[in-house]
């Protein structure tokens, strides 16, 4: 009994001496570079690098791992990225690599990898949306619409009247000189239309045309026509539009980080991640 | 056990209470601490899902993104510290800069200032607030190094800069014109007054102080250092660069009004005096964007520079924007 008590108390005393963890590299004294009588070791270089924006690297590496499991890069993604690289090379010519490196990339390959990474991120967001389809559709409420905009009320009203009379939207938009892109578009609750237009989009039934709606300072006048308010009828388009939202991107990433659990075993790095990305540690 | 309790009940109760408090104390002390982890003898930095990222792997990853930047930080610090000994004046100046920065951060951020200051210190490759003096010392030495390199003109950078960028000190007199199609009586009167004063050989600075509509009027019309890269409106820039020392333009029309521009000096001693030195060096660094890495690399080569691998060396030279050896 006495021995047990002594051991127990001894263990507790030892535990009070626990300190924060710091991870060290092996062979830290290996020389990376010398200039004259000055030496840069691996430890010295590591200390410098960890003092930079290391939180981004932790989150980035963790995200890559999640992406490789959830949405591995497909040949289609790689082909699309290679097409993009060819396009950029044709624009920048011999200056391409220098331009890439001046923007923080270590090489053309690392830039190419970042493009593939972005493709995977988009697919991860789409996957998240598909897995939470009903909830996301309710939140973002995608609707397929036509929208025309004009710089004066009278023109907008005339265009609206023509639409109510049954004229084709694209014809009317062209005829009356709409200043916005003419064609079908997917609107969501995050679309950057004026409040009045968002309200109208939320309330129109399929086939209906709105009244003229002005923006806040009455410099632009809108007419909206509802094509289809049922997201399930244009699911892929809705997915792609919503996946472009930074809010849903962030929501998706945090969801997967919560599932995979990021744990950090170095105090300095933990503090850096906790300062910049606290939600990723939950 | 029951017998023990019957015999030493009080002691057992006290022992239990003490142990409970100890457990709580240990838990309280350790909660919030970051645990360490190692796998197969390697320290782990972080884990995500089933992936453990060791410090060695993390080092390799960071090196691909930040290695060159880290080596560059080492390059400039090791070169300037080996070329220049720290003097008492340098130390005093560095300490003054450091104290000034700490004060600025404190007055802006209050009690939290150290957190933000450390962020800034880390971003330039140093670790603690105490390192600020070292940072400024090395900046002072770097400024001296660049100045000495430029003035030695070994690679012609100074000659080329003077010829192509035409650095100079200029002054001007501005008469603002609201509408060039309808010059007001007041505006015309000012133009006439300036012309009259110039014809009477009145000192340019005096005319500027009295008549110029620009804020430089307070300084006798002095705009100070400029070169071909200075962001003046095109008409002003072209006219100012065309002047020889001491020459003055006719009226130059810009969107602001009419200017008379004077080239105060193109003399190198004036351009590099205490007042203008900093602007001159900024100008030449903007003109030759590879000046700093090139000069540091050249000096490093004379001191002797080695790398752990040829690949590191080749990548670093590319990072500096310099030609590879032999190319």
Interface residues (C-beta under 8 A of the other chain):
Chain A: X1 X5 X8 X9 X12 X15 X16 X18 X19 X20 X21 X22 X23 X24 X25 X26 X30 X31 X32 X33 X34 X35 X36 X37 X38 X40 X42 X44 X45 X46 X47 X48 X49 X50 X51 X52 X54 X57 X58 X61 X62 X65 X66 X69 X98 X101 X104 X106 X110 X257 X260 X261 X262 X263 X264 X265 X266 X267 X269 X270
Chain B: X4 X15 X19 X22 X23 X25 X26 X29 X30 X33 X34 X35 X36 X37 X42 X43 X44 X45 X46 X47 X48 X49 X51 X53 X54 X55 X56 X58 X59 X61 X62 X63 X64 X65 X66 X67 X68 X69 X70 X71 X73 X74 X75 X77 X78 X79 X81 X82 X122 X123 X125 X126 X127 X300 X303 X304 X305 X306 X307 X308 X312 X315 X316 X318 X319 X321
